[in-house]
Amino acid sequence: MQLDVFLGMRAIERTLGGLEVAIEQLRYTQKMAALDNVTLRAIPKTDDFNPADMGPFVLYEFPVGQPIVYFEPYGSSNFARPQAVPAQVRAVEVLEEMAMSPDEAHRGCHHTNGETTP
């Protein structure tokens, strides 16, 4: 199973919980991104609206059958109706076009907040 993660640089740079917590989260993110079946792509900071601004979602694609989308907005969660799935597939395509390469994302995580994490 392949996991492709799109994470906004604003989220990466936030230090909720303090700098130590943020650095530990970055280390964990780097550890997971080093796995063969995980790709981390960072979304650059921009003032332009993009699909990631709508909140977290998961697009599940299968070798057989139709994709499904799981949303997890603040305070609730649900699966998209089948007619909404094509819009989320397009949202992933947009994120793929605008996101940094995995190497750029790794460097961005590595040097966030003026700290260098191993």
RODORO-273213 format. One line per 5 residues: number of its first residue (from 1); for each residue x, y, z of N, C-alpha, C, CB. Coordinates in pm, whole numbers, always signed. Glycine has a CB too. Example, Ala and Ser with C-alpha at 12.3 -4.5 7.8 and 13.67 -1.06 7.14 Angstrom:
2
1 = +1319 -569 +780 +1230 -450 +780 +1320 -330 +780 +1131 -447 +905 ~ +1285 -225 +708 +1367 -106 +714 +1290 +3 +787 +1408 -60 +572;
END
This chain:
118
1 = +84 -118 +0 +0 +0 +0 +89 +124 +0 -96 +0 +122 ~ +57 +220 -84 +131 +346 -96 +55 +456 -23 +152 +384 -245 ~ +127 +539 +51 +68 +653 +119 +137 +780 +69 +82 +640 +275 ~ +60 +868 +7 +110 +996 -39 +50 +1103 +51 +75 +1022 -190 ~ +136 +1180 +116 +93 +1280 +214 +125 +1419 +161 +160 +1257 +352;
6 = +26 +1507 +166 +45 +1648 +133 +29 +1726 +262 -56 +1696 +22 ~ +132 +1798 +301 +131 +1870 +427 +171 +2015 +401 +227 +1804 +531 ~ +91 +2108 +448 +119 +2250 +425 +238 +2298 +506 -3 +2334 +459 ~ +323 +2379 +445 +439 +2434 +515 +397 +2516 +636 +523 +2521 +419 ~ +282 +2579 +631 +235 +2654 +749 +216 +2559 +868 +102 +2729 +718;
11 = +162 +2441 +842 +144 +2343 +950 +279 +2293 +999 +59 +2225 +902 ~ +372 +2274 +908 +504 +2226 +946 +576 +2327 +1033 +587 +2195 +822 ~ +557 +2455 +1004 +630 +2559 +1075 +567 +2602 +1207 +642 +2678 +987 ~ +446 +2559 +1233 +381 +2597 +1359 +446 +2525 +1476 +231 +2567 +1354 ~ +446 +2589 +1589 +506 +2528 +1708 +403 +2512 +1820 +625 +2612 +1757;
16 = +285 +2466 +1785 +184 +2440 +1888 +240 +2337 +1985 +50 +2392 +1826 ~ +230 +2365 +2113 +284 +2274 +2212 +428 +2304 +2246 +272 +2133 +2163 ~ +487 +2403 +2179 +624 +2440 +2207 +721 +2386 +2104 +663 +2393 +2343 ~ +840 +2442 +2105 +942 +2406 +2007 +984 +2260 +2018 +1062 +2495 +2022 ~ +997 +2207 +2141 +1037 +2067 +2157 +936 +1973 +2093 +1053 +2033 +2306;
21 = +809 +2000 +2113 +703 +1917 +2053 +710 +1926 +1901 +563 +1961 +2105 ~ +726 +2047 +1849 +733 +2066 +1704 +851 +1990 +1645 +744 +2215 +1669 ~ +966 +1997 +1710 +1084 +1927 +1658 +1062 +1776 +1661 +1210 +1963 +1740 ~ +1001 +1726 +1767 +974 +1582 +1774 +875 +1540 +1665 +917 +1545 +1913 ~ +776 +1623 +1638 +681 +1593 +1530 +753 +1591 +1395 +566 +1695 +1528;
26 = +845 +1684 +1374 +920 +1687 +1249 +1008 +1563 +1235 +1007 +1813 +1241 ~ +1071 +1522 +1344 +1153 +1401 +1339 +1069 +1280 +1302 +1223 +1377 +1476 ~ +951 +1270 +1362 +862 +1158 +1331 +817 +1163 +1185 +739 +1159 +1425 ~ +784 +1283 +1138 +743 +1299 +998 +854 +1256 +905 +704 +1446 +970 ~ +977 +1294 +935 +1091 +1253 +854 +1111 +1102 +857 +1218 +1323 +902;
31 = +1095 +1043 +974 +1109 +897 +988 +1006 +825 +901 +1094 +854 +1136 ~ +882 +871 +905 +777 +808 +825 +800 +831 +676 +638 +862 +866 ~ +846 +950 +639 +871 +982 +499 +985 +899 +441 +901 +1130 +483 ~ +1070 +846 +527 +1182 +763 +482 +1138 +621 +444 +1289 +756 +589 ~ +1017 +583 +481 +967 +450 +445 +946 +441 +294 +834 +420 +519;
36 = +968 +323 +240 +958 +303 +95 +818 +331 +40 +997 +162 +61 ~ +715 +309 +120 +579 +324 +70 +514 +457 +109 +494 +210 +119 ~ +594 +550 +160 +540 +681 +200 +611 +791 +123 +557 +703 +354 ~ +533 +881 +67 +586 +998 -1 +529 +1122 +67 +551 +997 -154 ~ +618 +1211 +110 +576 +1337 +172 +598 +1450 +73 +654 +1363 +304;
41 = +492 +1524 +49 +499 +1641 -39 +452 +1760 +42 +412 +1621 -170 ~ +528 +1867 +43 +491 +1987 +117 +427 +2088 +23 +614 +2049 +187 ~ +324 +2153 +72 +255 +2255 -4 +314 +2390 +38 +100 +2251 +20 ~ +373 +2463 -57 +436 +2591 -22 +336 +2690 +36 +504 +2651 -144 ~ +387 +2782 +117 +302 +2890 +169 +263 +2981 +53 +376 +2971 +282;
46 = +138 +3014 +48 +88 +3104 -55 -38 +3171 -3 +59 +3028 -187 ~ -68 +3287 -55 -192 +3354 -20 -307 +3307 -107 -175 +3506 -31 ~ -275 +3231 -211 -378 +3179 -300 -450 +3061 -236 -316 +3137 -434 ~ -579 +3056 -258 -660 +2946 -207 -622 +2817 -281 -811 +2976 -223 ~ -618 +2705 -209 -593 +2576 -273 -676 +2469 -202 -441 +2540 -269;
51 = -688 +2349 -259 -774 +2246 -200 -738 +2209 -56 -769 +2124 -285 ~ -613 +2225 -18 -574 +2192 +119 -639 +2287 +220 -422 +2196 +134 ~ -678 +2405 +175 -742 +2502 +265 -883 +2458 +306 -749 +2638 +198 ~ -936 +2359 +240 -1071 +2310 +273 -1070 +2215 +391 -1132 +2241 +153 ~ -952 +2172 +435 -943 +2082 +549 -894 +1945 +507 -1078 +2071 +619;
56 = -864 +1863 +607 -805 +1732 +577 -904 +1636 +510 -752 +1669 +705 ~ -851 +1555 +421 -930 +1449 +360 -836 +1338 +316 -1013 +1502 +240 ~ -892 +1221 +300 -816 +1105 +253 -885 +1052 +129 -804 +993 +364 ~ -808 +1038 +22 -859 +977 -102 -807 +834 -106 -815 +1059 -230 ~ -896 +739 -97 -860 +597 -105 -883 +550 -248 -942 +511 -4;
61 = -778 +498 -310 -789 +443 -444 -753 +295 -438 -698 +520 -546 ~ -826 +215 -511 -812 +70 -506 -781 +14 -644 -938 +5 -450 ~ -713 -103 -648 -687 -165 -779 -816 -198 -853 -604 -292 -760 ~ -920 -232 -778 -1051 -265 -837 -1156 -183 -763 -1081 -420 -827 ~ -1247 -124 -836 -1354 -47 -773 -1327 +102 -778 -1372 -91 -630;
66 = -1425 +176 -732 -1421 +322 -736 -1349 +378 -614 -1562 +379 -745 ~ -1284 +492 -630 -1222 +555 -513 -1329 +607 -416 -1129 +672 -557 ~ -1288 +624 -291 -1376 +685 -191 -1297 +795 -120 -1431 +578 -88 ~ -1370 +890 -62 -1306 +1002 +7 -1360 +1009 +149 -1331 +1135 -68 ~ -1268 +1026 +242 -1301 +1041 +383 -1261 +1182 +426 -1229 +933 +471;
71 = -1356 +1255 +483 -1332 +1391 +532 -1325 +1388 +684 -1442 +1488 +483 ~ -1240 +1474 +738 -1234 +1485 +884 -1226 +1632 +924 -1112 +1407 +940 ~ -1334 +1706 +900 -1334 +1846 +944 -1341 +1852 +1096 -1452 +1924 +881 ~ -1316 +1968 +1151 -1317 +1987 +1295 -1449 +1940 +1356 -1293 +2133 +1329 ~ -1440 +1846 +1448 -1556 +1802 +1524 -1641 +1694 +1460 -1640 +1915 +1549;
76 = -1606 +1644 +1342 -1686 +1540 +1280 -1604 +1464 +1177 -1813 +1599 +1215 ~ -1664 +1365 +1118 -1600 +1292 +1009 -1708 +1226 +925 -1499 +1185 +1063 ~ -1678 +1203 +797 -1774 +1137 +710 -1709 +1099 +578 -1895 +1227 +686 ~ -1777 +1013 +506 -1735 +975 +371 -1815 +1056 +271 -1753 +821 +347 ~ -1750 +1092 +162 -1816 +1171 +58 -1916 +1086 -19 -1712 +1230 -39;
81 = -2020 +1150 -66 -2112 +1084 -156 -2038 +1054 -286 -2240 +1170 -182 ~ -2072 +947 -354 -1999 +910 -477 -1987 +1024 -578 -2067 +793 -543 ~ -2088 +1109 -592 -2082 +1217 -690 -1981 +1325 -651 -2220 +1279 -706 ~ -1936 +1329 -524 -1838 +1428 -481 -1694 +1380 -500 -1860 +1463 -335 ~ -1675 +1253 -524 -1540 +1196 -534 -1458 +1256 -649 -1548 +1046 -551;
86 = -1515 +1275 -769 -1433 +1334 -878 -1372 +1469 -843 -1517 +1349 -1002 ~ -1443 +1551 -767 -1388 +1681 -726 -1266 +1662 -636 -1495 +1765 -654 ~ -1269 +1561 -550 -1155 +1536 -461 -1038 +1475 -538 -1197 +1444 -346 ~ -1068 +1394 -638 -961 +1341 -724 -892 +1458 -793 -1018 +1241 -830 ~ -969 +1554 -841 -912 +1674 -904 -833 +1756 -802 -1023 +1761 -968;
91 = -881 +1764 -678 -809 +1837 -573 -671 +1777 -552 -889 +1835 -442 ~ -660 +1646 -552 -530 +1581 -537 -440 +1614 -656 -547 +1427 -524 ~ -497 +1616 -776 -419 +1654 -894 -364 +1795 -881 -505 +1643 -1022 ~ -445 +1888 -830 -400 +2026 -810 -288 +2030 -706 -519 +2116 -764 ~ -304 +1957 -597 -200 +1953 -494 -71 +1893 -548 -248 +1873 -372;
96 = -83 +1791 -632 +37 +1731 -692 +112 +1832 -777 -1 +1610 -776 ~ +37 +1917 -848 +99 +2018 -935 +169 +2127 -855 -7 +2081 -1025 ~ +114 +2165 -741 +169 +2278 -666 +267 +2238 -556 +58 +2357 -606 ~ +266 +2112 -516 +349 +2068 -403 +496 +2058 -440 +300 +1934 -353 ~ +578 +2073 -339 +723 +2056 -355 +752 +1908 -383 +800 +2105 -229;
101 = +868 +1883 -440 +911 +1744 -458 +937 +1684 -320 +1038 +1736 -549 ~ +941 +1551 -308 +974 +1490 -179 +1107 +1539 -122 +977 +1338 -193 ~ +1208 +1559 -207 +1337 +1609 -159 +1326 +1751 -104 +1441 +1604 -272 ~ +1252 +1836 -175 +1232 +1973 -127 +1155 +1973 +4 +1157 +2057 -233 ~ +1054 +1886 +15 +976 +1875 +138 +1065 +1831 +254 +858 +1777 +120;
106 = +1152 +1735 +227 +1242 +1687 +333 +1333 +1800 +381 +1328 +1567 +281 ~ +1386 +1877 +287 +1472 +1990 +326 +1392 +2095 +402 +1537 +2053 +201 ~ +1269 +2118 +361 +1184 +2214 +431 +1155 +2171 +573 +1055 +2235 +356 ~ +1129 +2042 +594 +1105 +1990 +729 +1233 +1993 +810 +1048 +1847 +722 ~ +1343 +1970 +744 +1472 +1957 +813 +1519 +2090 +871 +1577 +1903 +717;
111 = +1481 +2201 +809 +1532 +2332 +852 +1423 +2426 +901 +1606 +2397 +739 ~ +1313 +2373 +944 +1203 +2456 +989 +1234 +2522 +1125 +1076 +2372 +999 ~ +1177 +2637 +1147 +1190 +2712 +1271 +1334 +2746 +1307 +1127 +2635 +1383 ~ +1422 +2752 +1209 +1560 +2786 +1237 +1636 +2674 +1306 +1565 +2909 +1320 ~ +1572 +2560 +1324 +1635 +2445 +1388 +1671 +2344 +1281 +1543 +2381 +1495;
116 = +1775 +2271 +1304 +1811 +2161 +1215 +1784 +2033 +1289 +1958 +2171 +1168 ~ +1696 +1950 +1234 +1667 +1823 +1299 +1742 +1713 +1227 +1516 +1794 +1301 ~ +1779 +1609 +1301 +1855 +1500 +1238 +1777 +1426 +1133 +1902 +1403 +1342;
END
